């Protein structure tokens, strides 16, 4: 039980140090001069890029066969892991 209290105290001290460090670093950033403002570049008026996938859809039978093959490979991989 004493160990748990020590861990709790260590956690509280660490949290306090982290908060203090955060406060100190925030103060330093506030006193630093502001960075040079960047110039906003207007976006081009070109159309966004489009990806075209030219593949035929699988039929219901092909989907069933693909799923069966996938299940078979997963089953064989899981039995190989057990060995």
C-alpha positions in Angstrom: 0.0 0.0 0.0 2.9 2.3 0.7 4.2 1.8 -2.8 0.9 3.0 -4.3 1.1 6.1 -2.2 4.6 6.7 -3.4 3.5 6.3 -7.1 0.7 8.7 -6.5 3.0 11.2 -5.0 5.5 10.7 -7.9 2.7 11.3 -10.4 1.5 14.5 -8.7 5.1 15.8 -8.6 5.6 15.0 -12.2 2.3 16.6 -13.2 3.3 19.7 -11.3 6.7 19.9 -13.0 5.1 19.4 -16.4 2.6 22.2 -15.8 5.4 24.5 -14.5 7.6 23.8 -17.6 4.6 24.5 -19.9 4.0 27.8 -18.2 7.7 28.8 -18.5 7.9 27.9 -22.2 4.6 29.7 -22.9 6.1 32.8 -21.3 9.2 32.6 -23.4 7.1 32.3 -26.6 5.0 35.3 -25.6 8.1 37.5 -25.3 9.6 36.4 -28.6 9.1 38.8 -31.6 6.4 37.7 -34.0 7.5 35.9 -37.1 7.4 37.5 -40.5 3.9 37.3 -41.9 3.6 35.0 -44.8 2.0 36.1 -48.0 -1.1 34.2 -48.9 -0.9 32.7 -52.3 -4.2 32.4 -54.2 -5.2 29.0 -55.3 -5.2 28.3 -59.0 -8.5 28.1 -60.7 -7.6 24.8 -62.3 -10.0 21.9 -61.7 -9.0 19.4 -58.9 -7.3 16.2 -59.9 -9.6 13.3 -60.6 -8.7 9.6 -60.3 -10.4 7.3 -62.8 -10.4 3.6 -62.0 -11.0 1.5 -65.1 -11.8 -2.0 -63.8 -14.7 -4.2 -64.4 -16.9 -5.1 -61.4 -16.8 -8.6 -60.0 -19.9 -10.7 -60.6 -21.6 -12.3 -57.6 -20.0 -15.7 -58.3 -16.5 -14.1 -58.6 -17.1 -12.3 -55.2 -18.1 -15.6 -53.6 -15.0 -17.3 -55.0 -12.8 -14.5 -53.9 -14.2 -14.6 -50.3 -13.8 -18.4 -50.2 -10.2 -18.1 -51.3 -9.5 -15.4 -48.7 -11.0 -17.4 -45.9 -9.1 -20.5 -47.0 -5.8 -18.5 -47.0 -6.6 -17.0 -43.6 -7.5 -20.4 -42.1 -4.2 -21.9 -43.4 -2.2 -19.0 -42.0 -3.8 -19.2 -38.6 -3.1 -23.0 -38.4 0.5 -22.3 -39.5 0.8 -19.8 -36.6 -0.4 -22.4 -34.1 2.2 -24.9 -35.1 
